[in-house]
Amino acid sequence: MRLYRAKDYDDLSRKAANVILAQVIMKPDCVLGLATGSSPLGTYRQLIEYFKAGDLDFSKVKTANLDEYRGLPRDNDQSYYYFMHENLFKHVNINMADTNIPNGMEPDSEKECLRYEQVIADLGGIDLQLLGLGHNGHIGFNEPDDTFAKITHCVDLTPSTIEANKRFFASADDVPRQAYTMGIGTIMQARRILLIVSGKDKAQILCDVINGPITPRVPASVLQLHRDVTVIADEAALAKF
């Protein structure tokens, strides 16, 4: 696990975008695992700037997103399909047929989870997986639990995650209670992992992830076992180091 210090969120976003830029340059038809939420927004903005400058070509890139709320249609402005379209896809030359996000409107959770696992397998696996870090240590929507979830599954969101996400909705009552998410095992199969962490409110959990015991109570702690993880964190998130 390699840890890089960024001055602030903007610096973190540039550094993370540079890692992704290098991946695409080295392998133009690579498979990128993408994340949503506030953490990667700056990274996506920087990637768009690279594309506009002619430094980045998404035409052969394929993507697989970590997760999607269950029960939200794609045109809902809080769905992760909508998020990715508005914050990255519509601004670059990616082929939308090569983008993949769990179908939140599929009522049969077992069917959808198995389908999405097959999608990732058919892509040949993920070359670089981008991750943010939840306040309780979750990655994707893999919440603290007694065991590590292996594959894509339907998860009940914890009160802390609902609380953290309510800022994107009219109220906490509007936040979906379930989501489809890649499992820990699926994430760990990615060839490379890029974890980005920003803010003093993430300082303790980042310390637990990197220096604490490997436990499903802190899902991201499993990243200690991956052979190729890059962590980029700003000075506020590294306050405990």
C-alpha positions as CSV (number, residue, x, y, z in Angstrom):
1,M,0.0,0.0,0.0
2,R,1.5,3.3,-1.1
3,L,0.3,6.5,0.7
4,Y,0.6,9.9,-1.0
5,R,0.0,13.2,0.8
6,A,-1.9,15.9,-1.0
7,K,-2.0,19.5,0.2
8,D,-5.8,19.9,-0.2
9,Y,-8.8,18.5,-2.1
10,D,-7.8,20.1,-5.3
11,D,-4.3,18.7,-5.1
12,L,-5.7,15.3,-4.2
13,S,-8.0,15.5,-7.3
14,R,-5.2,16.3,-9.6
15,K,-3.0,13.5,-8.3
16,A,-5.8,11.0,-8.6
17,A,-6.7,12.1,-12.1
18,N,-3.0,11.7,-13.0
19,V,-3.1,8.1,-11.9
20,I,-6.1,7.4,-14.1
21,L,-4.6,9.4,-17.0
22,A,-1.5,7.2,-16.8
23,Q,-3.6,4.1,-16.7
24,V,-5.6,5.1,-19.9
25,I,-2.4,6.1,-21.7
26,M,-0.7,2.8,-20.9
27,K,-3.8,0.8,-21.8
28,P,-6.3,2.7,-24.0
29,D,-8.8,-0.1,-23.8
30,C,-8.6,-0.5,-20.0
31,V,-11.5,-1.2,-17.7
32,L,-12.0,1.5,-15.1
33,G,-14.0,0.8,-11.9
34,L,-15.7,4.1,-11.0
35,A,-17.1,5.5,-7.8
36,T,-19.7,8.2,-7.0
37,G,-20.2,10.6,-4.1
38,S,-18.4,13.8,-3.3
39,S,-14.9,12.4,-3.1
40,P,-14.3,11.7,-6.9
41,L,-16.0,14.9,-8.2
42,G,-12.8,16.8,-8.4
43,T,-11.0,13.9,-10.0
44,Y,-13.7,13.7,-12.7
45,R,-13.5,17.5,-13.3
46,Q,-9.8,17.2,-13.8
47,L,-10.2,14.2,-16.2
48,I,-12.7,16.3,-18.2
49,E,-10.1,19.1,-18.4
50,Y,-7.5,16.6,-19.7
51,F,-9.9,15.4,-22.3
52,K,-10.7,18.9,-23.5
53,A,-7.0,19.6,-23.7
54,G,-6.5,16.6,-26.0
55,D,-4.5,14.7,-23.4
56,L,-7.0,11.9,-22.7
57,D,-9.0,9.6,-25.0
58,F,-11.9,7.6,-23.6
59,S,-13.0,6.1,-26.9
60,K,-11.8,2.6,-26.1
61,V,-12.2,2.7,-22.3
62,K,-14.8,0.5,-20.6
63,T,-16.2,1.2,-17.1
64,A,-18.0,-0.6,-14.3
65,N,-19.4,1.4,-11.4
66,L,-19.3,0.2,-7.9
67,D,-22.9,0.6,-6.9
68,E,-26.4,2.0,-7.5
69,Y,-29.4,2.7,-5.2
70,R,-32.1,0.1,-5.4
71,G,-35.4,1.5,-6.6
72,L,-34.2,4.7,-8.3
73,P,-34.7,5.0,-12.0
74,R,-31.8,6.2,-14.2
75,D,-33.4,9.6,-14.8
76,N,-33.7,10.3,-11.0
77,D,-31.2,13.0,-10.3
78,Q,-29.9,11.1,-7.3
79,S,-29.3,7.8,-9.1
80,Y,-25.6,7.0,-9.7
81,Y,-26.4,6.5,-13.4
82,Y,-27.5,10.2,-13.5
83,F,-24.4,11.2,-11.4
84,M,-21.9,9.5,-13.8
85,H,-23.6,10.9,-16.9
86,E,-23.7,14.5,-15.5
87,N,-20.3,14.5,-13.9
88,L,-18.2,12.6,-16.4
89,F,-19.7,10.6,-19.3
90,K,-21.5,13.4,-21.2
91,H,-18.3,15.5,-21.2
92,V,-15.9,13.0,-22.7
93,N,-15.9,10.7,-25.8
94,I,-16.7,7.5,-24.0
95,N,-19.0,5.1,-25.7
96,M,-22.1,4.8,-23.4
97,A,-22.5,1.2,-24.5
98,D,-19.2,0.5,-22.8
99,T,-20.3,2.0,-19.4
100,N,-21.9,-0.4,-16.8
101,I,-23.8,0.4,-13.7
102,P,-26.0,-1.9,-11.6
103,N,-29.7,-1.7,-12.6
104,G,-31.4,-0.2,-9.5
105,M,-34.8,-0.9,-11.0
106,E,-34.4,-4.7,-11.2
107,P,-36.6,-6.1,-8.4
108,D,-34.9,-9.5,-8.4
109,S,-31.8,-8.8,-6.4
110,E,-30.2,-12.2,-7.0
111,K,-30.8,-12.0,-10.7
112,E,-29.2,-8.5,-10.9
113,C,-26.2,-9.3,-8.7
114,L,-25.4,-12.4,-10.8
115,R,-25.8,-10.4,-14.0
116,Y,-23.5,-7.7,-12.8
117,E,-20.8,-10.1,-11.7
118,Q,-21.0,-11.6,-15.2
119,V,-20.7,-8.2,-16.8
120,I,-17.4,-7.6,-14.9
121,A,-16.2,-11.1,-15.9
122,D,-17.0,-10.5,-19.5
123,L,-15.0,-7.3,-19.4
124,G,-12.0,-9.3,-18.3
125,G,-11.9,-7.8,-14.9
126,I,-11.2,-4.3,-13.7
127,D,-7.8,-2.8,-14.3
128,L,-8.0,0.2,-12.0
129,Q,-10.7,0.6,-9.3
130,L,-11.4,4.1,-7.9
131,L,-12.7,4.1,-4.3
132,G,-13.8,6.7,-1.8
133,L,-14.0,6.0,1.9
134,G,-17.1,6.1,4.0
135,H,-17.1,7.5,7.6
136,N,-17.7,4.0,8.9
137,G,-15.0,2.5,6.7
138,H,-17.4,1.3,3.9
139,I,-16.2,1.0,0.3
140,G,-18.9,0.9,-2.3
141,F,-21.9,0.2,-0.1
142,N,-20.1,-2.6,1.8
143,E,-21.1,-1.7,5.3
144,P,-19.5,-2.9,8.6
145,D,-20.5,-6.5,9.1
146,D,-19.5,-9.7,10.7
147,T,-18.0,-11.1,7.4
148,F,-16.7,-9.7,4.1
149,A,-19.2,-9.9,1.3
150,K,-17.7,-11.7,-1.6
151,I,-19.6,-10.7,-4.7
152,T,-22.1,-8.1,-5.9
153,H,-25.0,-8.1,-3.5
154,C,-28.0,-6.1,-2.3
155,V,-27.2,-4.3,1.0
156,D,-29.3,-2.6,3.7
157,L,-27.8,0.9,4.2
158,T,-26.8,1.7,7.8
159,P,-28.2,4.7,9.7
160,S,-24.8,6.4,9.4
161,T,-24.7,6.0,5.7
162,I,-28.2,7.3,5.3
163,E,-27.3,10.2,7.5
164,A,-24.2,11.0,5.4
165,N,-26.2,10.8,2.1
166,K,-29.3,12.7,3.1
167,R,-27.6,16.0,2.1
168,F,-28.2,14.9,-1.5
169,F,-31.9,14.4,-0.9
170,A,-34.8,16.5,0.3
171,S,-34.7,14.7,3.6
172,A,-33.4,11.5,5.2
173,D,-36.8,9.9,4.5
174,D,-36.1,10.2,0.8
175,V,-32.7,8.3,0.9
176,P,-33.2,4.7,-0.4
177,R,-32.7,2.0,2.2
178,Q,-31.0,-0.5,-0.1
179,A,-28.4,-0.5,-2.8
180,Y,-26.7,-2.9,-5.2
181,T,-22.9,-2.9,-4.7
182,M,-19.8,-4.8,-5.8
183,G,-18.7,-7.1,-3.0
184,I,-15.4,-6.9,-1.2
185,G,-14.2,-9.9,-3.1
186,T,-15.2,-8.3,-6.4
187,I,-13.3,-5.1,-5.5
188,M,-10.3,-7.0,-4.4
189,Q,-10.0,-8.7,-7.8
190,A,-9.2,-5.4,-9.4
191,R,-5.6,-5.3,-10.6
192,R,-5.0,-1.9,-9.1
193,I,-6.9,0.1,-6.5
194,L,-6.9,3.9,-6.0
195,L,-8.4,5.1,-2.7
196,I,-9.0,8.8,-2.3
197,V,-9.7,10.4,1.1
198,S,-10.4,14.0,2.0
199,G,-11.3,16.0,5.1
200,K,-10.6,15.9,8.8
201,D,-13.8,14.0,9.4
202,K,-12.1,11.0,7.7
203,A,-8.9,11.2,9.7
204,Q,-9.7,8.6,12.3
205,I,-11.3,6.1,9.9
206,L,-8.3,6.4,7.4
207,C,-6.0,5.6,10.3
208,D,-8.0,2.6,11.2
209,V,-8.1,1.4,7.6
210,I,-4.3,1.6,7.1
211,N,-2.9,0.9,10.6
212,G,-5.7,-1.0,12.3
213,P,-6.6,-4.7,12.3
214,I,-8.1,-6.2,9.2
215,T,-11.8,-6.7,10.1
216,P,-15.2,-6.6,8.4
217,R,-16.2,-4.1,11.0
218,V,-14.0,-1.7,9.0
219,P,-14.6,-3.0,5.5
220,A,-11.8,-0.9,3.8
221,S,-9.2,-2.5,6.1
222,V,-9.2,-5.5,3.7
223,L,-7.3,-3.3,1.3
224,Q,-4.2,-4.0,3.4
225,L,-4.2,-7.4,1.7
226,H,-4.3,-6.2,-1.9
227,R,-1.0,-6.2,-3.8
228,D,-1.4,-2.8,-5.5
229,V,-3.2,-0.1,-3.6
230,T,-2.5,3.6,-3.9
231,V,-4.0,5.9,-1.3
232,I,-4.1,9.6,-1.9
233,A,-5.2,11.7,1.0
234,D,-5.1,15.4,1.8
235,E,-3.4,16.9,4.9
236,A,-6.7,17.1,6.8
237,A,-7.4,13.4,6.3
238,L,-3.9,12.5,7.4
239,A,-4.1,14.4,10.7
240,K,-3.6,11.1,12.6
241,F,-0.4,10.2,10.8
